[in-house]
């Protein structure tokens, strides 16, 4: 048996996570890897309709809504875990999502999760679709001084801060 060897010089680019801006700009069905820390868990094991997680980007620029996980996230991740998410970008009713995703825990409770104070951002917004409000979607935030006004027919609560009211 005769064998031949041929070498081809190849350089592989270094692995990089998509930034939050890359994620927002990506076309639907683009496969992305993102890195962040878990800020919320939605689980069928506690009677939710889907398995999902919220992940804040490590840069603090925004968050990722990881929708429809095949596995129950309550058994995989904890609040504060640093994770790598690989999934397909989707835009559903204006919400950026990662679907068909897998989640890998990189560091277990590595981050002390603290909500970003969005009170002044919300108070200075002129409409609920203001870019300052919707740009950093899926991020864990708090809004202080809110008054719950009513509960709508759809089960969502309406709230008011100053003159701006949600519906």
C-alpha positions in Angstrom: 0.0 0.0 0.0 1.3 3.4 -1.0 0.3 6.5 0.9 0.9 10.1 0.1 0.9 13.1 2.4 0.0 16.6 1.4 0.0 19.5 3.8 -2.2 22.6 3.4 -1.5 25.6 5.5 -4.6 26.7 7.3 -5.3 29.3 9.9 -8.5 29.1 11.9 -9.9 32.3 13.3 -10.2 32.5 17.1 -13.6 31.7 18.5 -15.6 34.8 19.4 -18.9 35.3 21.0 -21.4 37.5 19.2 -21.7 40.9 21.0 -25.1 42.2 22.0 -25.0 44.6 19.0 -24.2 41.7 16.7 -27.1 39.7 18.1 -29.6 42.6 17.6 -28.3 43.2 14.0 -28.2 39.5 13.0 -30.8 38.3 10.5 -33.4 35.8 11.6 -32.2 32.2 11.7 -28.6 33.2 12.1 -26.8 30.8 14.4 -25.0 32.7 17.2 -23.0 32.0 20.3 -23.4 34.5 23.1 -22.1 34.7 26.6 -23.7 36.2 29.7 -25.1 35.5 33.1 -28.5 34.1 34.0 -31.0 36.6 35.5 -34.3 34.7 35.1 -35.6 31.2 34.7 -38.9 30.2 33.3 -39.6 26.5 33.7 -42.3 24.0 32.8 -41.5 22.3 36.2 -43.3 25.2 37.9 -46.2 25.3 35.4 -44.9 27.7 32.8 -45.9 27.0 29.2 -42.3 27.0 28.0 -38.7 26.5 29.2 -36.8 29.8 28.8 -34.1 31.8 30.5 -33.0 35.4 30.6 -29.3 36.1 30.2 -27.7 39.5 30.6 -24.8 40.2 28.2 -21.4 40.4 30.0 -20.9 43.9 28.6 -24.1 45.2 30.3 -25.5 46.5 27.0 -28.5 44.3 26.8 -30.0 40.8 27.5 -30.9 37.7 25.7 -34.3 35.9 25.8 -33.6 32.2 25.3 -36.9 30.8 24.2 -38.3 27.2 24.1 -35.4 25.2 25.5 -35.9 21.5 25.1 -34.6 20.8 28.6 -36.0 22.2 31.8 -33.5 25.0 32.7 -34.3 24.7 36.4 -32.2 21.5 36.4 -29.4 23.0 34.4 -28.8 26.7 35.4 -29.0 28.9 38.5 -29.3 32.7 38.8 -25.9 34.1 38.4 -24.4 31.3 36.4 -22.2 32.4 33.5 -23.4 30.6 30.4 -22.7 30.1 26.8 -25.8 30.0 24.6 -25.8 28.7 21.1 -29.1 29.2 19.2 -30.8 30.7 16.2 -31.7 34.4 16.2 -35.4 35.1 15.9 -37.5 38.3 16.0 -41.0 37.7 17.4 -43.4 40.6 17.7 -40.5 43.0 18.1 -38.7 40.8 20.7 -35.2 39.5 19.9 -34.9 35.8 20.9 -32.6 32.9 20.6 -34.5 29.7 19.8 -33.5 26.0 19.3 -30.8 26.8 21.8 -28.4 24.9 23.9 -27.0 26.3 27.2 -23.6 25.4 28.6 -22.7 26.5 32.1 -19.2 28.0 32.1 -19.1 29.2 35.8 -21.5 28.4 38.5 -22.9 31.3 40.5 -20.1 33.6 39.4 -22.1 36.8 39.2 -24.0 38.6 41.9 -27.1 39.5 40.0 -28.3 43.1 40.5 -31.1 44.7 38.5 -30.1 47.9 36.6 -32.0 50.9 37.8 -34.1 52.0 34.8 -36.3 54.6 36.7 -34.8 57.6 35.0 -34.7 56.0 31.6 -38.4 55.1 31.9 -39.3 58.5 33.4 -37.6 60.4 30.5 -39.1 58.2 27.7 -41.8 59.9 25.6 -43.4 56.6 24.4 -43.3 52.9 25.4 -41.5 52.1 22.1 -38.7 54.6 22.9 -35.3 53.2 21.8 -33.9 53.8 25.2 -36.5 51.4 26.6 -36.6 48.7 24.0 -33.0 48.7 23.0 -31.6 46.8 25.9 -34.4 44.1 25.7 -34.4 41.1 28.1 -32.2 42.8 30.6 -33.0 42.6 34.3 -34.1 46.1 35.3 -35.9 47.8 38.2 -38.2 50.8 38.0 -38.9 52.6 41.3 -41.9 54.7 42.1 -44.3 52.8 39.8 -48.0 52.7 40.5 -50.0 49.6 39.3 -53.1 51.1 37.7 -55.2 48.2 36.4 -55.1 44.7 35.2 -56.0 44.3 31.5 -58.2 41.6 30.0 -55.1 39.8 28.9 -53.8 39.4 32.4 -51.1 42.0 32.1 -50.8 44.8 34.6 -50.8 48.5 33.5 -48.5 50.7 35.4 -47.7 54.4 35.6 -44.6 56.4 36.4 -45.1 60.2 36.1 -47.1 60.8 32.9 -46.1 57.7 31.0 -48.4 54.7 31.4 -48.1 51.2 30.0 -50.8 49.3 28.1 
